[in-house]
Amino acid sequence: MDERSERIERRLEPLIIVVTLLVIPVVIIEGSDYGDPWEGISVVLNWFTWLVFLAEMVVMLAVVPNRRRWVREHPLDVAIVVLTPPFLTALAPVRLLRLLRLLRLLRLARIARRLFSLEGLRYSALLATLTAIGGGAAFATLEEGHSTADGIYWSLSTMTTVGYGDLSPETAAGRILAVAVMLVGIGFVAVLTGAIAQRFLVTEETQAEERAVDSDAAILSQLRGLRTQLDEVEAAIRARRSG
């Protein structure tokens, strides 16, 4: 790919990652018997994910300089679009092939260093706060007989994986909400731990660099002293020869 197509691929990257994650609930819902409205949601997500994968392939084929080479280098992307369209019900089991797009998440390693920085921690903390409040409100709505305050308490205990057991979801929607809240909570703890670890590593690296600079300065000073002594010896030898 040339520079233009690589730039377009990078811009599509966040959307493709989100859509790839949506494949998981589609597979879970299709493999379960939750009934309405989850079956309808599954159909919508199924079409949405496939259409996004199709749009990505069309866009990339339109911008890459060599289409045949792109197809040869991206056989999985092409196979998912060709073999997993929602209207081919006979190939429904093949839709599990879309899970292989989760390999794309490996590219998140490139932004892990930025995520574990203090700036990334701020955004993660904001997401965790919104999840605690929004998850609590959603819990109170989905689970009858509970207030929003009860929901926020449940959300915080779930995010921290404490799970006292005094409040727990009774409906399928509530359980799905609990999984989402737990994932956000575990992710925030991981980011917090990584940011603290990186802080210590940066401090150690800075101290090591300072020690290296001091050591280099000391060596340079010694070399200058030796140079001065050699100059003095050379001057003495010249003076003795001339005398």
QUIMORA-V910027 format. One line per field, one symbol per residue. ss: DSSP state (H for helix, E for strand, L for the rest). psi: psi as a letter, one per 30 degrees, with the letter a starting at -180 (. if undefined). burial: + if it has 24 or more other ideal C-beta (glycine too) atoms within 12 Angstrom, else -. A space follows every 50 residues. Layout:
ss: ???
psi: ???
burial: ???
//
This chain:
ss: LLHHHHHHHHHHHHHHHHHHHHHHHHHHHHLLLLLLLHHHHHHHHHHHHH HHHHHHHHHHHHHLLLHHHHHHHLHHHHHHHHHLLLLLHHHHHHHHHHHH HHHHHHHHHHHHHHHLLHHHHHHHHHHHHHHHHHHHHHHHHHLLLLLHHH HHHHHHHHHLLLLLLLLLLLLHHHHHHHHHHHHHHHHHHHHHHHHHHHHH HHHHHHHHHHHHHHHHHHHHHHHHHHHHHHHHHHHHHHHHHHL
psi: kaeeeeeeeeefeeeeeeeeffeeeeeeefglifakgeeeeeeeeeeeee eeeeeeeeeefffkfjeeeeeefheeeeeeeefhkffiffgeffffffff ffffffffffgeeeegleeeeeeeeeeeeeeeeeeeeeeeeejkgkleee eeeeeeeeeggeifffkkkfleeeeeeeeeeeeeeeeeeeeeeeeeeeee eeeeeeeeeeeeeeeeeeeeeeeeeeeeeeeeeeeeeeeeef.
burial: ----+---+--+---++-+++++++++-++-------+---+--++--++ -+++-++--++--+-----+---+-+++-++-++++--------+-+++- +--+----------++---++--+--++--++++++++++-++--+---+ +++++++++-------+-+--+++-+++-++++++-++--++-++--+-- -------------------------------------------
//
